[in-house]
Amino acid sequence: MAANRVALQVYPGPHAMADPTLTDRLAGIAHPTLVAWRASDEVVHIDYGRAYARAIPGTEFLPLQGTGHLPQSPRRPSNS
């Protein structure tokens, strides 16, 4: 987990997790791309994934049903 946090600090550069130039840069991707996004993410809404997918020409968008912010970790049922 510590290595993941370090990597996440490197990816976005000086903009933290809100890079205003990201969609413009995504438009330059010229390879077949699949954007898989967590359908039940309570941290970063699925609409962000859809927007990023729309920014990349010819991209397929795949919502991952039953997954939250950490899709590699099992979801725990809420106590509601």
C-alpha positions in Angstrom: 0.0 0.0 0.0 2.9 2.4 0.8 4.3 1.9 -2.7 0.8 2.5 -4.2 0.6 5.9 -2.4 4.1 6.9 -3.7 3.0 6.0 -7.2 -0.2 8.0 -6.9 1.8 11.0 -5.9 3.9 10.7 -9.1 1.2 10.1 -11.7 -0.6 13.4 -11.6 2.4 15.6 -11.5 2.1 19.1 -9.9 -1.7 19.1 -10.0 -2.4 16.5 -7.3 -5.5 14.6 -8.3 -7.1 17.4 -10.3 -5.1 17.9 -13.5 -6.9 20.4 -15.7 -4.9 19.3 -18.7 -5.7 15.6 -18.5 -8.6 15.4 -21.0 -6.6 17.3 -23.6 -3.7 14.9 -23.2 -6.0 11.9 -23.3 -7.2 13.0 -26.7 -3.6 12.3 -28.0 -3.8 8.6 -27.3 -3.8 6.8 -30.6 -4.1 3.2 -29.5 -7.1 1.0 -28.8 -8.1 1.7 -25.3 -10.4 0.2 -22.7 -11.4 2.3 -19.7 -12.6 0.0 -16.9 -14.2 2.0 -14.1 -15.7 1.0 -10.8 -19.5 1.2 -11.0 -20.0 1.7 -7.3 -17.0 4.0 -6.5 -18.0 6.3 -3.7 -14.8 8.4 -4.1 -14.6 9.1 -7.8 -18.0 9.0 -9.5 -18.4 6.8 -12.6 -19.2 10.0 -14.7 -15.4 10.8 -14.4 -14.6 7.5 -16.1 -17.1 8.1 -18.8 -15.7 11.6 -19.5 -12.1 10.2 -19.6 -13.3 7.5 -22.0 -15.0 10.1 -24.3 -11.8 12.1 -24.3 -9.8 9.2 -25.9 -10.8 8.6 -29.6 -12.5 5.2 -30.2 -12.3 4.1 -26.5 -14.5 1.4 -25.1 -15.9 2.1 -21.6 -16.6 -0.8 -19.2 -18.3 -0.2 -15.9 -17.1 -2.9 -13.4 -20.3 -3.9 -11.6 -20.1 -4.7 -7.9 -16.8 -2.8 -7.4 -16.0 0.2 -5.4 -13.0 2.5 -5.1 -10.5 -0.4 -4.6 -11.8 -3.0 -7.0 -9.0 -5.5 -6.0 -10.4 -5.5 -2.5 -13.7 -7.3 -1.6 -16.6 -4.9 -0.8 -17.9 -5.2 2.7 -21.6 -5.0 3.1 -22.8 -1.8 4.8 -24.5 -2.0 8.2 -27.5 0.0 7.2 
